[in-house]
Amino acid sequence: MEVKGKIIQKFDLQSGTSKAGNPWKKQNYLLETLDSFPKKIYFDFFGDRADQFPLNVGDMITLSFDIECREYQGRYYTDIRGWKAEKIDENAQAAVTATTNDAPPAPAPAPPAPDMNFEQTQEDDLPF
């Protein structure tokens, strides 16, 4: 899945060691979408991707992600796990945003009015 937006918050890097003794790290971010009604998405990069895609507050990106769910003690937890982030050229994005926020295109012109030169009809010609 993909979404475009702006990084509005970067959280502290989390790291630790798994039960198996393997080191791990996770970088969390908060992204705000570019929709007319913006939504906030909390996502992370896990493992080597935390270093592979360094992002900063204010970066405009296209985020590719997967949604993962896991069960722990009878409760379910859902993560949005990023696997790629591409920075968007802000000049190109400004042009796209400007065109999307403009008023809708003007409607097509109305068809010409019918010819109003009616011939006088007699009472007998009326259908009722």
C-alpha positions in Angstrom: 0.0 0.0 0.0 1.1 3.6 -0.5 0.3 7.0 0.9 1.6 10.5 0.4 2.1 12.9 3.2 4.3 15.1 5.3 6.4 13.9 8.3 5.0 16.0 11.3 6.8 14.2 14.1 9.8 11.9 14.6 10.1 9.9 17.7 13.1 8.5 19.6 14.9 5.5 18.1 13.9 2.3 20.1 16.3 -0.6 20.4 16.8 -3.7 22.4 17.6 -7.4 22.3 15.1 -10.1 21.5 14.6 -13.2 23.6 16.7 -15.1 21.1 19.5 -12.6 21.7 19.3 -10.7 18.4 19.6 -6.9 18.5 16.7 -4.9 17.0 15.8 -1.3 16.4 12.7 0.6 15.4 12.1 4.3 14.3 8.6 5.7 14.6 7.2 8.6 12.7 3.9 10.5 12.4 2.7 11.3 8.9 -0.1 13.7 7.9 -1.7 12.8 4.5 -2.3 15.4 1.8 -6.0 14.7 1.5 -8.6 17.5 1.7 -9.4 16.1 5.1 -5.9 15.1 6.3 -5.4 12.0 8.4 -2.5 11.1 10.7 -0.7 7.8 10.3 1.7 6.5 13.0 4.2 4.1 11.3 7.6 2.6 11.9 10.7 1.3 10.1 12.0 -1.8 11.7 15.6 -3.3 11.7 18.0 -2.1 8.9 15.2 0.0 7.4 15.4 2.4 10.4 18.9 3.5 9.1 18.1 3.0 5.4 15.3 5.6 5.2 16.3 8.6 7.5 13.4 11.1 7.5 13.1 14.5 9.1 10.2 16.6 10.3 8.8 18.5 7.3 9.8 15.9 4.6 7.2 15.2 2.0 7.2 11.5 1.2 5.5 8.6 -0.5 5.4 5.8 2.0 5.1 2.2 1.0 3.9 0.1 3.9 2.3 -3.2 5.1 -0.2 -3.6 7.8 0.6 -6.3 10.4 -1.4 -7.6 13.2 -0.2 -9.8 16.1 -1.8 -11.4 19.1 -0.5 -11.1 22.7 -2.3 -12.5 25.7 -5.6 -12.6 23.9 -5.4 -9.0 22.6 -4.6 -7.9 19.0 -2.2 -5.2 18.1 -1.8 -3.6 14.6 1.3 -2.0 13.2 1.9 0.0 10.1 5.3 -1.2 9.0 7.1 1.0 6.4 9.3 -0.8 3.9 10.1 2.2 1.6 10.0 6.0 1.7 10.6 8.2 -1.4 11.0 11.9 -0.8 8.7 14.1 -3.0 10.1 17.1 -4.8 8.3 20.0 -2.9 8.0 22.2 -6.0 6.2 19.4 -8.0 4.0 18.7 -4.9 3.1 22.4 -4.6 1.8 22.4 -8.2 -0.2 19.2 -7.6 -1.7 20.6 -4.4 -2.5 23.9 -6.0 -4.4 22.2 -8.8 -6.3 19.8 -6.5 -7.3 22.7 -4.2 -8.6 24.9 -7.0 -12.3 25.2 -7.7 -13.8 22.4 -9.9 -13.7 23.0 -13.6 -16.5 25.2 -15.0 -19.5 23.3 -16.4 -19.9 23.0 -20.1 -21.9 25.8 -21.7 -25.7 25.2 -21.9 -27.1 24.1 -25.3 -28.6 26.8 -27.4 -32.2 27.7 -26.6 -34.8 26.1 -29.0 -36.3 28.3 -31.6 -39.2 30.1 -30.0 -41.1 30.9 -33.3 -44.1 28.7 -32.8 -47.0 28.6 -35.3 -50.4 29.4 -33.9 -52.3 26.1 -33.4 -56.0 25.7 -33.5 -58.0 24.3 -30.6 -58.5 21.1 -32.5 -54.8 20.3 -32.5 -54.4 20.1 -28.7 -53.8 16.5 -27.5 -56.2 16.9 -24.5 
